[in-house]
Amino acid sequence: MTSIRSLCVYCGSSPGRDPSYIQAAETLGTLMGQAGIRLIYGGGTRGIMGAVSEAVIRAGGQVTGIIPRFLIDMEATASELKRLDELVVTEDMHERKHKMFERSDAFVALPGGIGTLEELVEIMTWSQLGRHRKPIAIANVGGFWDPFASLLDHMREAGFIHTGHMVRPIVADRVEDLLPLIEAAAPASAAEAAPAVIERL
């Protein structure tokens, strides 16, 4: 049985231009549902967000959507939100991200925009600062995250990221490889995963 009981998925509320992005979301959601891993995500019912949540539900899995009140009409429809096992409505983005962190045993970034990038970078920063040891993974669908990897290399070469504290997320080109890789990287205990409480920023 997997020690990863919940997985936070960061992804776009739009579908993107490459059909492989939606396909990857559907594959990941199906595998999560089959494995009994709860999806923790931003609550949207459109785009890649909608695809991954719908796939988890179809596969018999559970879904927790966490969404700020002001984004409900922009990223979701009320009727589709009723399909989620749990809906948490927050007052702002900071509360949303903190609750997503608290509820999750690991994190995966699918393709997305600035919001997805910001969420990924923040959770990597918290890891770099020693605030958690939960696995962080990147689904590099069709090389989507290659420019991000190049930017990290550039920062390291410029002397801003040092080897001693550099966070190295799991990178998988195939979504099918993500869950086994995350499981292998998971801490042995909850205390090891979150050695210190992260206070709201």
N, C-alpha and C positions, 0 to 999 in steps of 0.2 A: 504493500500500500504506500502511496506517495506521502512524503512529509509536507509537500506543498499542498495546502488545502485551499488557498485563495491566490489568485494571480491578478495583479493590476495590469491592464492593457491600456497604454497610451496610443491614441490613433486619431486620424482626421475625422471631422464631422462631414467631410465631402468625400466622394468616391475616388477622386483623382482621375487622371486620364488613361492610366494603364489598367485594363481589366484584371491583371494579376494581383493588384492590391486588394480588391474585393475578394478574389479567390483565396488569397493568403489569409484574410480575416475569417472567411468561412471555414477554412481548414483548421486554423487554430481554435476557433470556437467549438467546432465539432470534437476535436481531440480533447479539449478541456471538459466538455460535457460528458464524454465517454469515460474520462478519468476521474470524474467526480470533483473537479477543481472549480471552485466558485469564481466567477468573473467579477472583478471590481473594476469599474470603469466610469467614465464621465457622464453617463446617463443619456447620451444622445441616441436617437433612433434613426438617424440618417447617415448616409455615407458609410465609411469603414466602421464607425462606431455601431451603426445599426446592423451591419453585416455580422460582426463578431458576436454581438449580443443575441441576435436571432439564431445564429448557428448553435450557440450554447444551449438556448432554450429548446431548439429542435432535437438536440442530442440528449435531452433530459437533465441538463445541468441547471445550476442556480446562478442568478445574476443580481448583483447589487449595483444600482446606478446612483451616482453621487453628482448632483448638478446644482449650480447656483440658481436661485429663483429667477434672476434676470435673463438666464440663458434658456429657460424652458421652451419658450415659443420659437427661439432661433434654432435650437438643435434637436428638438423633439416634438412629438405630437402627443397630446394627452391620452388618446386611446391606446397608443402603442406603449406608453409608459406603464399602463396598467398590467402589461404582460410580465413586468419584472417582478421577481420575488420580493425585492426590497428596493424602495426608492428613498433616498436621503436628499432632502432639499436644504442647501446651505445658504447663508446670507452673502457670501463672497467667495472669490477664487481661493483665497488663502485657506479658509476653512475646508473647502472642497479638497484641496491637495493634501491637507493634513489628515483628513478622514480617510482618504484613499491610501495614504501611507499606513495608517494605523490598522486598517482592515486587511492589508496584503502581506503575503509571505514572500513575494517576489514581484518583479516588474518586467514588462516587455514593451518595447516600442515598435509599433508597426508604422508604415508610412503615414505622414501627416504634415501639418503646416507649422506655423510659428508656435502655436499652443503646445503641440506635441513635442517640439524641440525644447521648449522651455521646461516642460515637465520632466523630460529625460535629463536635461542638464542639471536641473535642481536635485533630482534624486541621486545623480552621480556626485554632485557637490556634497550632499549630506553624507554620502559614503566616504568621500575623500576626507571629510572633517571628522570621521570616526563616529558618526551618529547612528549608523546601522551597518549590518553586514549581510543584508538580504541580497540575493542574486538580482542582477540587472542584466537584461538581455535585449539585443537588437535584432529584429527580423529584417535582414538586409535584402528585401524583395527586389529582384532585378537590379541590384546595386544601388538602391535608393539612398542608403546612408553612406555611400563611399565619400561624398564631399565632406561629410561631418568627420569621418575618420581622417581625411586629409587635413582638416582644420586642426584636429587634436595633435596630429604629427607636427604641424607647423608651430603650434603653441609650445610643444615640448622642445622643438629645435630652437625656438626663440628664447628659451629659458624660463617659461612661465609655468610649465608642468614638469615636476621633477619625478624621476623614476620611483623614488621612495614612497610617494603618496599618490601616484597616478592610478586612477580607477580604470580597470580594464573590463568593460562589460563583455558578456558573452555575445558573440556575433555569429549568426547562423544564416546562410543563404537560403536554406530550406526550412520552412516553417515546421515541417514534420520532425526536425531535429531539436526544436526548442525545448520541449518538456523534459526529455531525458537529460539534456545539458543543464537545465535549471535544477533538476532534482539532484544531479551529481554535485552541484555547487552549493546546495542548500546547507545552512548551518545546522549543527546537531540539535540545537535547542533554541527556544524563543529568546532566552536571555542572551545568547550569543548573537542572535540576529539583530537585536536592538539593545546594545549595552547601555544606552542612555536614553532618557525620554527627550523627544524632540518637542520643544515648545513652539507654539504658534509664532510665526515671524510677523 
